[in-house]
Amino acid sequence: MTVEVSTVIVGCGDTGVRIAARAVAAGETVLGIVRGEDSAARLRSVGGRSRRIDLDGPVGDLPACRRLVYSAPPARAQATDARMARVLEAMPGVPAHVVYISTSGVYGDCGGDWVDEARPVAPDTDRAKRRVDAERRIMGWARHAVVLRAPGIYGPGRLTLDRVRAGEPVLADRAGGWTNRVHVDDLAGIAWHMATEPPPHAIYNACDGVPTRREAYYDTLAELLGVAAPPRIDWAEARQRFSAMRLSFLAESRRLSNARLLADTRYRLVFPDYRDGILASLRGDPVLAPGY
Ligand SMILES: NC(=O)c1ccc[n+]([C@@H]2O[C@H](COP(=O)([O-])OP(=O)(O)OC[C@H]3O[C@@H](n4cnc5c(N)ncnc54)[C@H](OP(=O)(O)O)[C@@H]3O)[C@@H](O)[C@H]2O)c1
C-alpha cells in the first residue's frame, strides 16, 4: 500500500483540528474529512488539507495513510454506525496506526462505581449502543486499533457558561451524579500520542481522573465566573424542564479511572484538574504542546 498522506482524520471538528495541528507540527501531511465549510476552513488554518464528505452518503475513495484517527459521531436514529462502515469500506487498506474516539457512555450507568477498562460495556441508550458497535467494528477491522473512551469534553467555547450565568438550576442528586471530564486539548494530545506510540492495551479511558459530582462541577464554574451557585431541583422537576437527551446523561453515574493511561504511556495531562482547565478555557489559552 503506497501511503498518499501520512494522517487521515475522519470527523475533524474541535478535537480533530487539534489533533491535526499536532500532526502538522510533527511534519505530517494531514487530510481531514469534514462535512461543512467552517470545519474545512479551521483545518486549513492549522495547515491540514480538507475533504468535504457527508458520511451519510457515498464516501468515494479515501487515500492510503499511515495513521487513521476516527472522530466522527455515529448518525442518530440508527442501531449501528453506518458512517464508520462506509469509511472503513472506502479505505484502500488498514493503516499502521488506528485510533478511535469513543465515549465512556458505553459503560452505561455504574451507580457511581470507579470504572476501569476491564469493566464490561453495558450501554443504556441507543446512542451508547451505536458506540459499542463502532468500537467492535473498528477493532475487528484493525486488530491493533486503540479505542479512547472519552467522557464530557470541555474547553474554550464549550463550558455551558450561558446556563450558569442565567442561573439555570442543576439536578440535586446526592445519591449519584458522578461525572468525568477531559479537556479538548488533552483528548487531542492523547489521541495523537496513541497514533504515534502504540500502547500495550486496546482500550483506554481518556479522562482527567478527577471525577466530581455534577453539582460540584457547576458550582466551580459559577465560582470562577463570579456568579451565584446554581439553584438545585429534584428529579421530578428535572423531568419537566430538561430534554430527554439531557435526562439520559443525568441518569448515569460513574467515576472513570485513568490509571491505565498514566501507567502505560508517556502522555501527561496538561489539565489533570478540571479547575485549571476551566480557567485556561475562560482565558482562551492556546494549548498545542504535546503534553509530555
Ligand atoms: N461532546 C462530548 O462531550 C463528547 C464526549 C465523548 C465523546 N464525544 C465524541 O468525540 C468525538 C470528538 O468530539 P468533538 O467535540 O471534537 O466533535 P465535533 O467538534 O462535533 O466534531 C465532529 C466532526 O465530525 C464531523 N461530522 C459529523 N457528522 C458528519 C457527517 N455526516 N459527515 C461528515 N462529517 C461529519 C463534523 O463535521 P462538520 O463540523 O463539518 O459538520 C466534525 O468535523 C465525536 O465523535 C464526539 O461525538 C463527544
The ligand as a Tripos MOL2 file, in Angstrom:
@<TRIPOS>MOLECULE
LIG
   48    52     1     0     0
SMALL
NO_CHARGES

@<TRIPOS>ATOM
      1 N1        -19.2800   16.2040   23.3860 N.am      1 LIG1
      2 C1        -18.7510   15.3960   24.2760 C.2       1 LIG1
      3 O1        -18.6530   15.7310   25.4610 O.2       1 LIG1
      4 C2        -18.2260   14.0480   23.8190 C.ar      1 LIG1
      5 C3        -17.9030   13.1120   24.7870 C.ar      1 LIG1
      6 C4        -17.3190   11.9130   24.3710 C.ar      1 LIG1
      7 C5        -17.1120   11.6460   23.0300 C.ar      1 LIG1
      8 N2        -17.5020   12.5770   22.0980 N.ar      1 LIG1
      9 C6        -17.2360   12.2570   20.6850 C.3       1 LIG1
     10 O2        -15.8590   12.5360   20.4870 O.3       1 LIG1
     11 C7        -15.6540   12.8990   19.1030 C.3       1 LIG1
     12 C8        -14.9430   14.2420   19.0420 C.3       1 LIG1
     13 O3        -15.7500   15.2190   19.7000 O.3       1 LIG1
     14 P1        -15.7500   16.7320   19.1990 P.3       1 LIG1
     15 O4        -16.4490   17.5220   20.2180 O.co2     1 LIG1
     16 O5        -14.3950   17.1280   18.7490 O.co2     1 LIG1
     17 O6        -16.7000   16.5990   17.9220 O.3       1 LIG1
     18 P2        -17.1200   17.7320   16.8750 P.3       1 LIG1
     19 O7        -16.4140   19.0090   17.1300 O.co2     1 LIG1
     20 O8        -18.6200   17.7560   16.8380 O.co2     1 LIG1
     21 O9        -16.5620   17.1220   15.5090 O.3       1 LIG1
     22 C9        -17.2140   16.0790   14.8570 C.3       1 LIG1
     23 C10       -16.7260   16.0550   13.4420 C.3       1 LIG1
     24 O10       -17.4750   15.0580   12.7410 O.3       1 LIG1
     25 C11       -17.9140   15.6240   11.5140 C.3       1 LIG1
     26 N3        -19.1700   15.0250   11.1100 N.ar      1 LIG1
     27 C12       -20.2980   14.8710   11.8260 C.ar      1 LIG1
     28 N4        -21.2450   14.3190   11.0720 N.ar      1 LIG1
     29 C13       -20.7100   14.1250    9.8350 C.ar      1 LIG1
     30 C14       -21.1760   13.6040    8.6080 C.ar      1 LIG1
     31 N5        -22.4240   13.1510    8.4750 N.pl3     1 LIG1
     32 N6        -20.3370   13.5780    7.5630 N.ar      1 LIG1
     33 C15       -19.0670   14.0350    7.6700 C.ar      1 LIG1
     34 N7        -18.5660   14.5320    8.7990 N.ar      1 LIG1
     35 C16       -19.3740   14.5800    9.8710 C.ar      1 LIG1
     36 C17       -18.0790   17.0950   11.7860 C.3       1 LIG1
     37 O11       -18.0080   17.8220   10.5590 O.3       1 LIG1
     38 P3        -18.6500   19.2960   10.4390 P.3       1 LIG1
     39 O12       -18.1480   20.0690   11.6240 O.co2     1 LIG1
     40 O13       -18.1480   19.8100    9.1650 O.co2     1 LIG1
     41 O14       -20.1390   19.0840   10.4930 O.co2     1 LIG1
     42 C18       -16.8860   17.3560   12.6800 C.3       1 LIG1
     43 O15       -15.7520   17.5550   11.8690 O.3       1 LIG1
     44 C19       -17.0350   12.8950   18.4520 C.3       1 LIG1
     45 O16       -17.2820   11.6440   17.8630 O.3       1 LIG1
     46 C20       -17.9540   13.0730   19.6520 C.3       1 LIG1
     47 O17       -19.2650   12.5820   19.4040 O.3       1 LIG1
     48 C21       -18.0340   13.7560   22.4710 C.ar      1 LIG1
@<TRIPOS>BOND
     1     1     2 1
     2     2     3 2
     3     2     4 1
     4     4     5 ar
     5     4    48 ar
     6     5     6 ar
     7     6     7 ar
     8     7     8 ar
     9     8     9 1
    10     8    48 ar
    11     9    10 1
    12     9    46 1
    13    10    11 1
    14    11    12 1
    15    11    44 1
    16    12    13 1
    17    13    14 1
    18    14    15 2
    19    14    16 1
    20    14    17 1
    21    17    18 1
    22    18    19 2
    23    18    20 1
    24    18    21 1
    25    21    22 1
    26    22    23 1
    27    23    24 1
    28    23    42 1
    29    24    25 1
    30    25    26 1
    31    25    36 1
    32    26    27 ar
    33    26    35 ar
    34    27    28 ar
    35    28    29 ar
    36    29    30 ar
    37    29    35 ar
    38    30    31 1
    39    30    32 ar
    40    32    33 ar
    41    33    34 ar
    42    34    35 ar
    43    36    37 1
    44    36    42 1
    45    37    38 1
    46    38    39 2
    47    38    40 1
    48    38    41 1
    49    42    43 1
    50    44    45 1
    51    44    46 1
    52    46    47 1
@<TRIPOS>SUBSTRUCTURE
     1 LIG1         1 GROUP 0 **** ****
